[in-house]
Amino acid sequence: MRKTITKFRWFWAWQDETEEHWLGEMSKKGFHLLSVGIPGIYTFSVAEPKEYVYRLDFQNFTRKDKQEYMQIFQDAGWEHIGQISAWQYFRKEVGKGTETEIFTDIPSRIAKYRRALVFMGLMFVLLSIILSERILSANPYTWWDVIKIIYLLIIAFIMFSIIKLVLRIRRLRQL
Amino acid sequence: MTSQASIEKYLPLTEATYYIMLALVEPLHGYGVMQKVEEISGGAVKIGPGTLYGAFTLLEKEGLIIKTKEEDRRKSYTLTSKGKSVLLSQIRRLGTMSRNGLAVLSRLI
């Protein structure tokens, strides 16, 4: 039977590079990312240590576009492991002269953060609408305040992410 | 009918977009473009799959390239006439810039 371990870790939208680095370090210790899906939960297979480079993209698409997208990455030697939200996880084994970047210029890296920003913006609008409706409606449950706090926390998290992403884009623009 | 202004708005192209469009004078699929760009630039320009996919999406949306073929999961693209006009303007512009640069070159070295 294949040996696996599960790790719990929070991942912020603007920390994709930290995430990539962490996964690479895990592989060096012999823990290779096996699957992702539910935010915060990572499954690793336990095997010999290997030099892998992990890269993340942010893409939302229809199934048909996805096939073309996956094929381009596959042809370039990237293995798709899975996605968390719209974050696509890729990896490649590092050898001599291996191309280790999926984005080879600044404009395309900025475009990636922009896609994440648009997504966060939509989430923010959507949740705000739901929240205002919920707050205005009559209190149907006894644990109402708890739900309200959770909602507000989620919205605060999203707002924080939006600000951080804007700052990330601005820093890249200055390069 | 493409006016000069509608072409100029795409200029200057980024280095990656410029090379991708150069490669697409003939129909090519994604990985084909990556190989072609490396070849025509003598290995100086390399395009990652994320950058390439983003460029394909944008160029197709702007009508500068068009899908020509779909084989398995690989799609081939080539330049549209508008795309050709944009690329031509960019090449002319680079030519001017290069000539202007060469004119002062002797004073730099």
Interface residues (C-beta under 8 A of the other chain):
Chain A: R55 D57 Q59 Q67 E68 Y69 M70 Q71 I72 F73 D75 A76 W78 E99 E101 I102 F103 T104 D105 P107 S108 A111 K112
Chain B: T14 E15 A16 G30 Y31 M34 K46 I47 G48 P49 G50 T51 L52 Y53 G54 A55 D72 R73 R74 K75
